[in-house]
């Protein structure tokens, strides 16, 4: 006869021809009765992680007092506003530069158009002068 300890910690006896074969109802191997099996480790929460009592929160960040937290948040917000202000100033400079370039391009186009119109008017005056001479010459020979 031999003693067997099951997974739930109960001890049972085994009778049979071969003391090495455990009974069919037993799942664990034979262990001496004087040494109890160690207790299973405590079950972990569903998340699989345990919280420590070192002052760390859920995400592992050290706990801060509210004035420090608000001060850091305010500093971050001030830096973001300053970055936004700088970006806005750069955009305004670029927009002003583009507006100046567009104005200069319109002025150039208007100047070229005035020049072309003056050249066209001069050409037309030249043609009219040639036609006037031609008419005067042909009228004398008639």
RATALIN-V407105 format. One record per run of one state. SS is the DSSP state (H for helix, E for strand, - for the rest). FROM is the first residue (numbers start at 0). TO is the last residue. If there is no record, write none. Layout:
ss->SS from->FROM to->TO
ss->SS from->FROM to->TO
This chain:
ss->- from->0 to->0
ss->E from->1 to->4
ss->- from->5 to->9
ss->E from->10 to->13
ss->- from->14 to->54
ss->E from->55 to->55
ss->- from->56 to->60
ss->E from->61 to->61
ss->- from->62 to->64
ss->H from->65 to->139
ss->- from->140 to->141
